[in-house]
Amino acid sequence: MTLFNKDGDAVAYIDDDNETIFLWDGTPVAYLDNENLYGFNGKHLGWYENGIIWNHNGEKCGFNRESLPVFAKFEPFKSYKKFKPFKSFKEFVPFKPYKSSSISTINLEDFLKLGER
């Protein structure tokens, strides 16, 4: 499943295992644990609910095609997947904030890279 930024650019995708999130260059940057989004460094990044990635401020950071508020742009070819790093111990999940209609100012790729080792 492709993940888009606020401008409709394809930035990342959820692998067929419905868990690992890769950037288009094949770099694994995060993974899903139910609705929780974690980096491989163990950092809790946010939540993935109803096709939307939410950050800790309750802002929207990324979208699947169905939840995207703009038209989706062309999806480039995917590069070969790089090896997934080992998962660090997970941070405790913070309380969910109230959801906002705001879209985060941080780019989806930069947001996902917060979880890199």
Buried (B, 14 or more C-beta within 10 A) or exposed (E): EBBBBBEBBBBBBBBEEEEBBBBBEEBBBBBBEEEBBBBBBEBBBBBBEEBBBBBEEBBBBBBBBEBBEEEBEEEEEBEEEEEBEEBBEBBEEEEEBEEEEEBBEBBBBEBBBBBBE
